[in-house]
């Protein structure tokens, strides 16, 4: 007997799969069958950093998979110091689950890994959602480190979550959205993920810096339907980089949310989640 389909991220079972000497921690939910939507998470994030208001609407009609790449959260191994190597690990993980074709939903660092993956394995990906991210060699991307450490310090001094500073504007709406977002991340109470180590976080930052200073890739070879989104005031991955991606990926769609930052899709989840669901359903 099959049990009822889980469509709440807070209740998605914690699982692991081993491949290439690494045990990958992942969660899956939503109806099986069809092409799964694999979520690629942001800098310093684990399985517990996905907003359930984005995941749950997608999981109503899609098989959703979230995962910790090598060296992150409960996954074993070491975080590699390049985005391309992270993409190789993601490929290993996806293949270990036996999937030949996937859709990708990515945010921030995850969007960089997604780009590297789709360029190397175009046949694997059917559709691409790139949010809060930028291309290799993107202008000012290598400044992420300074911004990140500055905001981590600001958050520490005010005893708040660094994501409130990094992802959201510091106006009344932004502060409220930031607090609400951080609260939603606490909805899962059982089987929470291991936090990311400082070393893993620093290695990820190094990889982003390298990506920011790298030679721009030829994105015209990305022919998959692509949805790009961000806030209009992204301090981490400058919003103009979303426009840059849109210009360079033929036929892509771009949404920029007003008066919002890096976490624009989380601030405007009520608007964005249905758009993402509709895009993936086409």
Secondary structure, 3 states (H helix, E strand, C coil): CCCCCCCCHHHCCEEEEEECCEEEEEEEECCCCCCEEEEECCCCCCHHHCCHHHHHHHHCCCCEEEECCCCCCCCCCCCCCCHHHHHHHHHHHHHHCCCCCEEEEEECHHHHHHHHHHHHCHHHEEEEEEECCCCCCCCCHHHHHHHHHHHHHHHHHCCCCHHHHHCCCCCHHHHHHHHHHHHHCCCCCCCCCCCCCHHHHHHHHHHHHHHHCCCCCCHHHCCCEEEEEEECCCCCCCCHHHHHHHHHCCCCEEEEECCCCCCHHHHCHHHHHHHHHHHHHC
